[in-house]
């Protein structure tokens, strides 16, 4: 199974009712094979503090188990610095077990988020695989390209750069 870059996205929106514009855009991206939902956990906390949890994944149970094993193996390699295959294998097995229910986000840990959000709020936690990037990644690899760095640049990052530049200019 080839896995593309995965983004963890957590967002909040006022209200506990569904937001059809957001759902429609996510569905459009999925329908066009631009993204795949590895896992999506939506918590809706109504005005009275009652929490409703919905979970969804585009992965089959077998795929979720395989992705969980891959994630676990990569974490295990990092934890052992590639020096201990047995420990890395144990991490892979734990990851596979975590995905065996078809989800990688653990619904049992929802209360952490539910306690932190105000009433009348919806929070979504998503693991989104960027399918569009797989052919580009494969082409780069086949040409021997080496990744130096990658990062998401948000509007707030650019504002921060401008702020730092203004501070530096004022200091001179």
Backbone as a ProteinNet text record, in pm:
[ID]
protein_1_A
[PRIMARY]
XXXXXXXXXXXXXXXXXXXXXXXXXXXXXXXXXXXXXXXXXXXXXXXXXXXXXXXXXXXXXXXXXXXXXXXXXXXXXXXXXXXXXXXXXXXXXXXXXXXXXXXXXXXXXXXXXXXXXXXXXXXXXXXXXXXXXXXXXXXXXXXXXXXXXXXXXXXXXXXXXXXXXXXXXXXX
[TERTIARY]
85	0	89	71.3	145.9	68.5	137	72.4	135	49.6	97.3	120.5	160.1	179.8	50.6	64.8	-51.4	-45.8	-157.7	-170.9	-266.4	-225.8	-315.5	-378.7	-509	-582.8	-683.9	-683	-781.6	-845.1	-976.7	-1044.6	-1167	-1208	-1322.9	-1415.8	-1544.2	-1643.5	-1757.3	-1812.3	-1923.4	-2045.5	-2116.8	-2240.7	-2218.4	-2324.8	-2315.4	-2393.6	-2448	-2520.4	-2420.9	-2456.1	-2367.6	-2341.5	-2228.2	-2187.9	-2175.6	-2283.6	-2289	-2186.5	-2147.4	-2048	-1913.1	-1875.7	-1748.8	-1756.2	-1864	-1881.6	-1877.5	-1943	-1945.9	-1806	-1726	-1590.3	-1502.4	-1513.3	-1437.4	-1478.5	-1607.9	-1656.5	-1607	-1603.6	-1554.5	-1408.1	-1327.3	-1185.7	-1168.2	-1249.9	-1244.2	-1290.2	-1398.5	-1450.6	-1351.4	-1269.7	-1170.1	-1034.8	-1031.4	-908.9	-793.8	-826.3	-722.5	-678.1	-773.3	-742.9	-819	-770.5	-839.8	-841.9	-956.2	-967.4	-912.8	-793	-740.9	-827.2	-860.7	-953.9	-1007.9	-1132.2	-1198	-1282.5	-1259.5	-1334	-1399.1	-1531.9	-1605.3	-1677.3	-1650.5	-1715.6	-1806.8	-1932.9	-2029.9	-2074.7	-2050.6	-2092.4	-2203.4	-2324.3	-2437.7	-2437.3	-2536	-2543.9	-2552.9	-2601.6	-2613.2	-2489.8	-2390.8	-2269.7	-2273.9	-2382.2	-2391.4	-2303.7	-2221.7	-2126.5	-2173.5	-2172.5	-2200.1	-2071.6	-2032.7	-1909.3	-1941.7	-1886.4	-1898.1	-1756.6	-1736.8	-1606	-1622.6	-1528.2	-1536.8	-1397	-1383.6	-1256.8	-1285.2	-1197.2	-1206.8	-1133.1	-1061.5	-983.6	-1070.3	-1042	-1100.6	-1030.3	-1084.2	-1019.5	-879.3	-862.7	-730.2	-633.5	-682.3	-595.8	-559	-654.9	-626.5	-524.8	-535	-437	-299.4	-294.5	-167.3	-105.9	-187.4	-137	-90.9	-166.7	-125.6	8.6	28.6	156.7	269.6	243.1	345.1	383.5	283.8	310.9	389.5	343.9	413.6	558.2	581	717.4	805.7	753.6	832.7	865.7	767.8	793.7	897.4	884.2	979.1	1120	1133.6	1266.7	1325.9	1242.7	1290.9	1327	1243.9	1267.1	1395.2	1428.2	1547.8	1664.5	1641.1	1741.2	1789.8	1697.2	1728.1	1818.5	1840.2	1936.2	1872.2	1738.7	1675.4	1551.8	1569.9	1459.9	1345.5	1376.9	1274.3	1180.4	1236.6	1154.4	1073.1	1135.9	1063.3	946.5	967.6	860.4	747.9	783.7	681.9	598.8	663.7	590.3	496.5	544.5	461.7	339.8	360.5	248.5	148	197.3	107.3	29.3	94.6	25.7	-80.4	-48.9	-146.8	-267.1	-241.9	-350.6	-438.2	-373.3	-448.5	-541.3	-500.5	-582.8	-680	-676.3	-757.4	-907.9	-948.7	-1092.3	-1134.2	-1039.5	-1070.4	-1043.2	-992.5	-964.7	-828.9	-761.6	-633.7	-646.7	-752.8	-781.1	-866.5	-826	-891.5	-1009.5	-1128.2	-1249.8	-1251.5	-1178.6	-1172.9	-1104.1	-1021	-949.1	-1024.5	-1146.7	-1227	-1249	-1258.7	-1291.5	-1187.6	-1062.8	-962.9	-1008.6	-1053	-1099	-1233.3	-1323.7	-1458.1	-1453.8	-1361.7	-1349.5	-1294.4	-1217.8	-1148.5	-1231	-1334	-1408.9	-1531.3	-1565	-1683.4	-1812.4	-1920.8	-2051.8	-2082.4	-2170.2	-2215.3	-2098.2	-2014	-1895.8	-1878.5	-1830.1	-1793.9	-1644.2	-1578.7	-1436.3	-1417	-1333.9	-1299.3	-1149.8	-1112.8	-973.1	-963.4	-877.1	-869	-725.5	-708.5	-585.1	-617.3	-560.1	-591.3	-468.3	-485	-377.3	-392	-285.3	-285.6	-247.7	-349.7	-328.9	-265.4	-298.3	-244.9	-92.3	-31.9	113.1	188.9	120.9	190.4	264	199.5	273.8	391.7	374.9	485.3	600.3	568.8	672.1	744.4	668.1	728.3	818.4	775.3	858.4	987	975.7	1094.8	1192	1140	1225.1	1292.9	1215.8	1272.8	1381.8	1377.1	1479	1592.5	1584.9	1691.9	1688.3	1574.4	1563.3	1567.8	1630	1640.2	1558	1470.4	1390.5	1479.3	1483.3	1560.7	1472.1	1354.2	1257.1	1120.6	1018.9	884.7	807.3	717.8	636.3	515.4	410.2	293.7	318.4	290.3	302.1	160.9	125.7	-7.6	-0.4	-113.4	-119.1	-62.3	-91.9	-39.9	112.7	173.5	319.5	376	310.8	357.5	339.9	230	209.3	320.2	354.9	461.8	596.3	623.9	748.9	752.3	640	633.1	653.6	595	609.8	755.7	823	964.6	1051.6	1017.3	1091.8	1075.7	954.6	930.4	1007.4	1009.5	1085.6	1235.3	1285.6	1427.9	1460.6	1372.6	1396	1392.5	1303.6	1291.7	1414.3	1476.5	1593.6	1718.2	1718.1	1838.4	1828.4
-117.8	0	123.3	208.9	333.8	441	509.5	613.2	746.9	844.5	978.7	1057.5	1182.6	1267.8	1278.5	1271.3	1275.3	1403.5	1471.4	1595.7	1572.3	1616.6	1618.3	1756.1	1759.1	1884.5	1881.6	1985.9	1998.3	2135.6	2138.3	2266.3	2274.1	2396.5	2423.6	2517.9	2498.6	2587.5	2604.4	2724.6	2751.2	2669.5	2626.1	2552.3	2402.5	2329.9	2184.3	2118.7	2199.9	2146.9	2115.7	2023.7	1994.5	2120.4	2122	2234.3	2182.6	2193.7	2128.9	2180.9	2306.6	2357.9	2290.4	2270.9	2204.1	2059.7	1993.1	1852.5	1836.8	1927.9	1920	1935.1	2023.4	2042.4	1921.4	1865.9	1744.5	1631.6	1616.8	1512.2	1535	1659.6	1690.8	1649.1	1681.4	1644.7	1492.9	1424.6	1278.2	1219.4	1271.9	1221.2	1239.5	1343.7	1371.6	1307	1219.4	1148.6	1242.7	1360.4	1453.5	1418.4	1375.5	1337.9	1210.9	1149.3	1034.7	1057.5	1031.6	1043.5	916.3	927.8	813.7	795.7	905.3	900.4	1040.6	1047.7	1174	1151.9	1235.3	1230	1366.3	1369.5	1494.5	1491.4	1593.5	1606.9	1728.2	1705.6	1814.6	1828.4	1947	1972.6	2076	2036.2	2127.6	2229.6	2316.6	2426	2375.1	2253.1	2195.2	2115.1	2104.1	2029.9	1883.1	1839.5	1700.9	1683.6	1578.3	1555.2	1439.4	1463.7	1359.6	1339.2	1214.2	1182.3	1101.7	1144.3	1070.2	1042.5	923.1	887.1	826	858	810.6	788.1	691.2	665.1	614	647.7	593	459.6	421	298	179	66.1	-58.3	-94	-190.7	-234.5	-287	-361.7	-413.1	-298.9	-197.9	-83.4	-5.9	12.5	84	6.6	-124.3	-207.1	-191	-191.5	-176.4	-37.8	66.5	201.7	214.7	158.2	160.4	92.1	-21.4	-92.9	-9.5	57.5	142.6	257.5	323.1	433.7	382.9	270.5	213.4	177.9	118.5	81.4	204.9	310.3	432.3	495	497.3	549.4	461	329.2	236.6	253.7	275	299.7	426.6	529.3	653.8	637.6	564.2	546.5	469.1	376.3	294.2	341.3	449.4	504	397.3	308.6	204.9	94.9	90.1	-3.4	-130.2	-132.7	-245.4	-288.9	-388.8	-436.4	-494.2	-558.1	-620.1	-515.4	-405.1	-297.6	-230.4	-207.8	-148.2	-237.2	-369.4	-463.1	-454.6	-439.6	-425.9	-299.8	-190.2	-67.3	-91.4	-162.8	-192.1	-274.4	-374	-456.9	-375.1	-283.1	-196	-104.6	-54.6	29.2	-47.9	-172.1	-256.3	-281.6	-307.2	-329.7	-204.2	-86.5	39	58.9	13.3	30	-83.8	-188	-307.2	-282	-171.8	-139.7	-52.7	-27.9	53.1	200.8	239.7	379.7	393.3	503.7	530.2	631.4	712.1	803.3	726.8	727.8	647.9	723.1	673.6	737.8	740.2	648.7	646.8	770.4	836.5	955.5	1084.9	1073.9	1190.3	1284.9	1233	1317.4	1427	1406.1	1512.2	1635.5	1611.9	1721.9	1773.4	1682.2	1721.5	1811.3	1783.2	1866.8	2004.9	2015.4	2141	2237.7	2189.9	2278.7	2335.6	2458	2518.7	2457	2478	2434.6	2502.5	2439.4	2489.1	2505.4	2402.2	2403.7	2266.5	2266.3	2142.8	2145	2033.6	2018.4	1893.9	1905.8	1791.6	1768.3	1641.8	1599.4	1504.5	1538.6	1459.6	1423.3	1300.5	1257.5	1247.3	1338	1348.2	1309.7	1210.5	1171.2	1249	1310.1	1389	1298.7	1240.2	1146.8	1213.4	1340.1	1411.9	1416.7	1405.6	1419.9	1290.4	1176.7	1049.2	1043.9	1075.7	1069.6	1168.1	1285.2	1381.4	1324.6	1270.9	1209.9	1097.7	1012.2	900.2	947.7	1051.7	1107.3	1167.3	1239	1296.5	1186.8	1081	968.6	903.5	882.5	814.6	897.5	1028.1	1117.3	1142.6	1080.2	1094.6	1224.2	1292.4	1417.8	1389.3	1477.8	1465.4	1576.3	1539.6	1638.6	1710.6	1839.5	1918.8	1959.3	2008.3	2041.1	2056.1	2045.5	2079.2	2132.8	2221.2	2281.4	2347.9	2358.7	2435.3	2580.3	2671.1	2813.6	2869.3	2915.7	2971.3	3123.8	3186.4	3332.7	3390.8	3328.3	3377.3	3372	3274.5	3267.3	3390.1	3429.2	3546.5	3674.5	3683.7	3799	3802.6	3687	3678.6	3720.3	3680.8	3721.5	3873.3	3931.5	4077.6	4146.3	4090.6	4145.2	4142.3	4030.3	4018.5	4114.7	4130	4222.6	4365.3	4402	4537	4559.5	4459.4	4468.4	4486.8	4408.5	4418.4	4553.6	4606.9	4737.9	4847.7	4835.1	4934.5	4930.6	4814.3	4799.8	4860.5	4885.3	4940.7	5086.6
0	0	0	-98.1	-104.6	-28.4	60.6	140.9	105.6	78.5	48	175.2	160.5	277.9	358	488.8	577.7	659.3	664.8	740.5	856.2	974.7	1089.6	1092.4	1092.9	1090.2	1203.4	1285	1391.9	1377.6	1369.9	1352.2	1439.5	1463.4	1547.3	1472.6	1492.4	1432.8	1533.7	1538	1629.4	1591.1	1690.9	1669.2	1670.7	1699.9	1703.7	1590.2	1502.4	1386.4	1274.6	1185.5	1072.2	987.3	922.7	837.3	694	615.8	484.2	383.5	391.1	295.4	316	442.8	472.6	425.6	459.4	420.4	269.6	197.6	51.4	-7.8	48.5	-3.9	25.4	143.5	176.1	82	59.8	-31.4	-173.6	-218	-353.3	-367.1	-266.7	-271	-270.6	-192.4	-188.4	-321.4	-377.2	-504.3	-619	-610.8	-714.7	-685	-585.8	-546.4	-514.1	-462.3	-417.4	-276.2	-193.9	-55	-19.2	86.9	145.3	295.6	356.1	501.1	564.7	622.7	696.9	820.1	883.2	995.6	1019.4	1059	1091	1215.2	1312.9	1438.2	1456.5	1462.6	1478.6	1613.2	1694.1	1825	1819.4	1847.3	1853.6	1999.1	2056.7	2195	2189.8	2229	2218.1	2331.8	2331.4	2428.8	2572.7	2591.6	2725.3	2767.3	2678.2	2709.9	2672.8	2606.5	2561.1	2437.6	2439.3	2330.9	2243.4	2112.1	2013.1	1934.5	1914.7	1845	1720.1	1607	1481.8	1432.3	1378.9	1327.1	1189.1	1099.8	962.9	908.8	821.3	754.6	614.4	522.1	387	376	481.2	478.5	516.8	455.5	502.9	633.6	704.9	829.4	800.3	691.5	655.5	624.3	551.8	520.1	645.9	736.3	861.5	944.8	945.2	1015.9	952.9	819.9	748.4	770.8	763.5	788.5	933.1	1026.5	1166.5	1186.8	1119.1	1128.7	1070.3	957.8	895.3	987.9	1044.4	1137.5	1257.5	1314.2	1428.8	1396.7	1279.6	1240.3	1226	1165.2	1149	1283.7	1374	1509	1578.3	1562.4	1623.1	1570.4	1441	1382.7	1442.3	1455	1514.8	1660.3	1734.6	1877.9	1904.9	1815.8	1836	1750.2	1676.4	1583.6	1486.3	1448.4	1352	1404.7	1534.9	1594.9	1649.7	1664.8	1733.3	1654.9	1568.8	1485.4	1567.7	1679.3	1761.9	1822.1	1870	1926.1	1815.7	1700.5	1587.6	1547.1	1548.5	1516.1	1619.2	1746.4	1851.3	1829.1	1788.3	1756.4	1637.9	1536.3	1418.9	1458.8	1545.3	1591.3	1671.1	1755	1831.3	1737.2	1633.4	1535.3	1460	1422.8	1354.1	1443.4	1571.3	1666.5	1680	1680.2	1692.1	1572.8	1454.7	1335.2	1310.8	1393.9	1371.1	1376.9	1440.3	1443.8	1325.9	1233.4	1115.6	1134.4	1254	1282.5	1350.9	1324	1388.9	1501.8	1498.1	1608.8	1708.5	1832.7	1935.5	1995.8	1969.7	2022	2174.7	2238.6	2385.1	2441.8	2361.5	2407.6	2378.1	2328.8	2291.4	2409	2527.7	2643	2663.4	2620.2	2631.5	2553.9	2433	2347.8	2396.9	2430.4	2473.6	2596.6	2688.7	2808.6	2777.3	2671.4	2640.2	2555.4	2488.6	2399.9	2470.1	2435.1	2496.8	2442.8	2516.9	2469	2336.2	2258.7	2129.2	2031.5	2028	1941.1	1877.9	1755.3	1686.8	1662	1691.3	1665.6	1580	1479.2	1394.9	1402.8	1416.9	1413.2	1294.9	1200.6	1077.9	1044.4	1000	936.5	788.3	710.3	568.6	487.7	401	311.3	181.6	138.2	14.3	-103.1	-165.8	-275.7	-397.5	-419.3	-534.8	-532.5	-413.9	-401.1	-429.4	-433.6	-452	-586.3	-700.9	-827.6	-832.3	-772.4	-768.2	-684.7	-568	-482.6	-556.9	-624.5	-696.2	-810.1	-881	-988.7	-933.5	-821.9	-759.6	-718	-658.1	-616.4	-736.8	-843.7	-960.7	-1027	-1007.6	-1062.8	-964.4	-847	-748.6	-670.1	-671.7	-596.3	-447	-372.7	-227.9	-163.3	-71.9	-0.2	100.2	92	186.5	303.5	273.7	377.7	313.5	394.4	348	467	440.8	545.8	482.1	559.8	517.3	557.2	467.9	498.8	506.2	623.7	646.7	643.8	623	622.1	751	863.7	992.8	997.7	928.7	922	851	743.1	667.6	748.4	821.5	910.3	1014.4	1070.9	1170	1113.2	989.6	924	909.6	869.1	856.4	990.5	1095.4	1230	1273.2	1250.9	1286.9	1204.7	1077.4	992.2	1042.7	1084.1	1136.7	1266.3	1352	1476.9	1449	1352	1317	1258.9	1175.1	1115.2	1221.8	1317.9	1424.8	1516.5	1529.2	1617.2	1556.4	1425.2	1358.7	1343.2
[MASK]
++++++++++++++++++++++++++++++++++++++++++++++++++++++++++++++++++++++++++++++++++++++++++++++++++++++++++++++++++++++++++++++++++++++++++++++++++++++++++++++++++++++++++++

